[in-house]
Amino acid sequence: MAKKWYPVIDILSCVECGTCVNFCPHGVYDKKKSPVPVVVNSEGCIDHCHGCGNKCPQGAISYVGEDTGWTPPALKGQEIAESDCGCGCGCGANAEASAKRKLQIEYLYLDLNTCDRCIGTDAVLEEVIEVLRPALELAGYEIDYQKREMSTPTLAEQYHFLSSPTVLVNGQDIFGTVQESGCGCCGEIAGVDVDCRVFEYEGKTYEVPTKEMLANAILKSLTMQPTCSCGTYELPENLKRFYEGKAQRDGKISSCGCGCSCGG
């Protein structure tokens, strides 16, 4: 969340239509005073999110900390798509419409060649999706299944990747909290100690989730309210060790750590 970024309303231009108040999902505006836009939670605003400003039909919103050259679309005669939240997470999308028609399942992993947990979860997830697909399509869902290898720290940051493997449904981690244990496979890949994800279900811990566990988690996610994932993200130390160790083993960085050949 941003401490030096929040909307400022031009009261001379504002027509008190309530668009910004109703649009913002981060609690920045006082909904009790809607349609009058009163900022009550400036720290709830997402850094460099222009969502409410993009929606304002009068172009009456600017931002403290603005340094991107952004101009309100209304002042340029442009329209913003209904689903454009402006902060890159989809939190301002029409959740009801998208959730009823599209079910995006993403499998985020570190390795499908060596890691038993990633390989095993991949196989179980594919089987569960194929079992659920007919019923979900009958219910009106369009399933989009994608596998995404988190091969670089940049990709990990893009997806707010916390642990491997992870299953997302419409951008939400279906297992919520992260628990880990030592993974010899990924440790072998990186040459350092690495932890991978474990899954708890009915009092038991599994390195590879069961079919029942995955099926229940996917179905439960259909009724979950979307949460914003666009806040501050920091690559976990565990993943830093993996990426740095793997890069060193692959010869992409020198053993001395300075990027030269002196430690080779």
Sequence and secondary structure as in RCSB ss.txt:
>XXXX:A:sequence
MAKKWYPVIDILSCVECGTCVNFCPHGVYDKKKSPVPVVVNSEGCIDHCHGCGNKCPQGAISYVGEDTGWTPPAL
KGQEIAESDCGCGCGCGANAEASAKRKLQIEYLYLDLNTCDRCIGTDAVLEEVIEVLRPALELAGYEIDYQKREM
STPTLAEQYHFLSSPTVLVNGQDIFGTVQESGCGCCGEIAGVDVDCRVFEYEGKTYEVPTKEMLANAILKSLTMQ
PTCSCGTYELPENLKRFYEGKAQRDGKISSCGCGCSCGG
>XXXX:A:secstr
  SS EEEE TTT     HHHHH SSS B GGGTTS  B  GGGS TT  HHHHH TT  EEEET  S    GGG
GT    TT  SSSSSTTS HHHHHHHEEEEEEEES SSS HHHHHHHHHHHHHHHHHHHHHHHTT EEEEEEEE 
 SHHHHHHTT  SSSEEEETTEETT S EEEE HHHHHHHTS  EEEEEEETTEEESS  HHHHHHHHHHHTTS 
     S     HHHHHHHHHHHHHTTSS TTSSSSSTT 
